[in-house]
Each structure stands twice: as C-alpha cells, then as structure tokens.
Amino acid sequence: MTSRTMVSRQLSQRTAFGLLMLATTIVIVPVLFIIIYMIVNGAGAISWEFLTQSPSQAGKAGGIFPAIVGTFYLMLGTLIFALPVGVTAGIYLTEYARDNWLTRLINTAILNLAGVPSIVYGLFGLGVFVLALNFGMSLLAASFTLACQALAMTITTSREAILAVPREYKEGSLAVGATKWQTVRHIVLPQALPGIITGAVLAMSRAAGETAPILVVGAAFFLPGLPQSPLDQFMALPYHLYTAAAHVPGMPKSTIWGVALVLLVVVMSFNVLATVIRLRARKRRYG
Amino acid sequence: MLQPGVSTVTANAGLEKSLRRRWRLGERFIESWIFLNGLLAIVVLVGVLVLLLREGLPIFAYTPPWEFFFGTKWYPVSEPPTFGIMPFFVATLTVTVVATAIAVPVGVGCAAYLAEIAPAKVRETVKPIIELLAGIPSVVMGFIGLMLLSPLVQSMFNLNTGLCGLTAGIMLSLMSLPIIVSVSEDALRAVPSEFREAAYALGATKWETIRHVCIPGALSGIAAAVMLGVGRAIGETMTVLMVAGGALAVPYSPTEPMMPMTAAIASGIGEAVRRGLHYQALFAIGLILFTMTLAVNLIADKVLERQKRKFVR
C-alpha cells in the first residue's frame, strides 16, 4: 500500500468523523438553546402571584394557579389508575406467564399501545369515558384517558424492574417453603420497588405534558376556580399554553413564556426525580 | 386448651389443613386477578380499535371509502357536507418526509458517533441531553416552533407565513431524533466486537470499519429505528397543530400551510356534533392513523427481533 492512499484514507476518516461529530452537535445544540431560551424568556413572568393566583381578564392577567393544580390532579389521577394495574401486569408477565402465543400477543399489544398517537387516545377517551360511561368532560375522564396511554409505560418499567431482581432471592424464598405469591409479595416487589417508582414518576411526567388527549376530553382554558369534584372540568398547564399561544389574541408574550417555563420545569423535575431514584437504587444494589 | 399428646397433633394438623386451604383459595383469587391485569394491554388496544370502528365506520355509508380517501374537499359544515381527506393525508406525508429526511442522517450519524467514536465522558454528557429532548412536551415544541422557527423559515424562504409544512417537519425531526438515536445506538452496540477486531486486523481504518462492518451489521436495527421515528412523526399532534398552518387545500409544496391528519382531528373534534357526520369522519381519520402507526410499529418490531437474533450463536 502506498503512503498516498494511506493519507487519503486517513483524510476520509477525519472528514467522516467530523461529519458524525457535526450530527451530534446538531442534535444537542437546539436542545440546549431551547431550554436556555425558555428560561431567559420565561423567568421574568414568574412571580409568587403568577404561581398562586387565579387568572383574571379571561386569562390575560393574574396567575395560573388553577392550571398548575389541574396538572397535578391529572398526574395523580393517571398514577392511581395506571400504576396498580401496570405493576400487576408486570408481575404476570415476569412471574406467571409462560412462553406461549398469549404472552407474545400481550407483548406485541404493549409495544403497539406505546405507538398509538396521543390524539387517538383522546378519541378513545371521548367515546368511552366521556360519552359511553357518561363521565362528561371531566377530570375523571381525562385521568382515565391518560392512564390508558400511560399503561404501556407502567407495564414495561415494572416488568424490567421485576426482571432485574436476582434469581437467588426468589429461589431462596421458594426453598424455605413460601408460595409463589408470598415470594412475589414479600421478596420480589420490595426489591423491584425503586424501578417501579421510577416508571411511575416517568408516567406522571408524561401525563403532565400531554396535551392532545385532554384537549379532546375536557380541559378548559379559563375557569374561575379549582375543580370541586372529579366530574368537574379543569384547567391544565399544557392546554393553557396551547390556547394562550395559538388562540388568544393579545395575550401578553411574557405570560405565555412563563406558562411554557412552568410546564417545562414540572415535567423536567419529575424526569430528574426518576433518574435520581434509578441511580440511587443501582448504587445500593451494586455498591 | 387442648390436652398434650396425640390429640394436639391431630388438631394442629386439621387447623393447618384448613388454613392452607383458605390460603390456596386466596392465592388462586389473587393469581386470577393478576392474569386479568396481564391481559389489560390487549383489552385496551382492542378497545381502541373497536371504538374507532364503531364510531368511524358509519361515515362510509354517507361518503363511500373511495371518495373519503381520495376526495380533496373537506367541508364538514357546509350543506351538504363533503368529507375528502386527501389534503390531510398529503400533509401528513409531507411533514413526515421532511422530518425523516432531516432526522435520519443526523440521528444515525449521532448514534454512530456515540456508539463507536465518542469517549465515555462525551457520551455520558450527550445522552442525558438527548433524554432531555425526549422529555420536552410536544406542546412546548409547538410553541417553540411558533415563536422561534416559523419567523426564521418565513424570512429564509420569503414566505407569506412561516406556519407551514417545512416548519412542522423541522420541529418533528427534532422530536423523532431521540428514538432514532437510541435504537440505532443499541443496534450498533449489538454488533460483536470480534467483527471490528477482524476488520482492524485486515488493516481497515476505524472509519472503514464503521462504514463497512458496523453499519451493515446494524442495518436492520437502524431501519427499525427509522420506522419508529416515522411512526412518531405520523402520530405527533400538538406540534403540527400549532405550526403546520392549518390550511384545508391539498398542499403542493412543503412551504405551504397544511393540516396533517392528527391536527385535523384535534381542531375539528371540539366543534363536531356528537355522533354526527363530522364526528364520524374524524373518528374514521383516527382509524386510518391507528392503522398506519400500528403497521409501522409491527414491522419495526419484527425487524428488531430479527436484528436481535442475528448475532446470537
């Protein structure tokens, strides 16, 4: 091999690596830019009053307290409906299911559930919870809708968490005469708990940012007070942002940026929380 | 108090037996409950399909499927109403193509960099940033597109409005990047290191190894990553609702305002009379969306499975 071709090969390697690095830069720069830009523009709007007062003048003045509370209600509702069934399904898939066609079908269903567009979940919620079950446009209908959407995530994360429990623990428990369910209840679940909580927190974070489904099943842009019962309509941060940005002329720019920043902080803090729980659990297990 | 001796043993045995029976009954109950929950994913998925069919299919009695799919006029509130979804379909296709054209080279390039070249430190900084991107809610991305990108696109291409398919496609490309990067990176990592070592032993440079060994080896995984990204772009709602422009005509260029299928549902459902024709037509669009994303995901799953089996010996 002549030295010249070697040089050209080195050159093409350098060019290629440069391009790959450029691709990576193209991925991360917009993210950092978006987040920094949002903090810079939104921080000015955020004050104690903005966070704790109800909106006035059709949302153009005052605070966004009901939207914040509504979003937390939604996160809680999603958790209550999606977590227990998700964990139970995870237990079934890891501890009870055999490797047969039914299990494969369930796994395929979970996978596809995660890929269903959010607006389609909205239609599902409208048809089933709002109309057929007669919940009306309400917090309850929205929670159920978001829970259906979160199901794939709670099942998958529970399954992963349970799978990560060392086999010896289960075998030890079974060896001293515990039944399968006792082993699951007293050995597997406590060990899998951090992983399950991580999944739950992620599902809540997802529910906080989800807009399309609640747009269909009952979010309101302007309500004078907080929802008094699960059957009331509600305000929520993402819907508030959408309407303020796209549909209300004359909305002060700083307010919209403020809403966007609050939403981002809520979603991101739950994401970070999930990461922290995951890292701490890993540290405890592997030292 | 029982007398010590044989009778205690038998009494205890009887007690234990009945306890155990009750126990077993309780467990039987719990286990069937667990089984039912295990089926829930199927129930919800089938439930979504059944609901879409039930609410959406009746529209075809009014507008035959052929006219529904290929009709170019969507006038849900005129008298008589017409429902042709070609404008929405073309819009979905346009924004998806734009998004994929940007996200695939960038995403796969980034994945190759992270999997093959980047030092551990760089990777550990970049990966959380990509996770951050995956966590940004779609309505926030829509808002960013509205405020920052659309004025930029408008002045760059000299348009009447920056709210168009191109803007939506660029935002969507950002949103489908995380899944493309992570799935491609996993696929690249799954290529056994013996393959790389063999290439080095033959005198290949690192880039030649990546180009001729790693990427071909991971190709089906990368294809699945692309499909999952496409599925994401097809189903994304808020971003396209906010920045695609919302025009009802069939778009002829990405720089025109348009209304993808998801946006058509989201913007129409509030006004549609319950169980009226408009309502049914929107559910029928939902049915088409559901079928499209289901097909994309099923194929991606099959491809991924094949990739996983590829290097197992």
Interface residues (C-beta under 8 A of the other chain):
Chain A: M1 R9 Q10 S12 Q13 A16 F17 L19 L20 M21 L22 A23 T24 I26 V27 I28 P30 V31 L32 I34 I35 Y37 M38 V85 T88 A89 I91 Y92 L93 Y96 A97 L105 I106 T108 A109 I110 L111 N112 L113 A114 G115 V116 P117 S118 I119 V120 Y121 G122 L123 F124 L126 G127 V128 L131 C148 L151 A152 I155 T179 K180 W181 S205 A208 G209 E210 T211 A212 L215 V216 P238 Y239 L241 Y242 A245 A246 I256 A260 L263 L264 V267 M268 N271 T275
Chain B: W23 E27 I30 E31 W33 I34 F35 N37 G38 L39 L40 A41 I42 V44 L45 G47 V48 L51 L52 R54 E55 P105 V106 G107 V108 G109 C110 A112 Y113 L114 I117 A118 V126 P128 I129 I130 E131 L132 L133 G135 I136 P137 S138 V139 V140 G142 F143 I144 L146 M147 L148 L174 L177 V181 G203 T205 K206 W207 E208 I210 R211 L228 G231 I234 G235 E236 T237 M238 L241 M242 T262 I265 A266 I269 G270 R274 L282 F283 G286 L289 F290 T293 L294 V296 N297 L298 D301
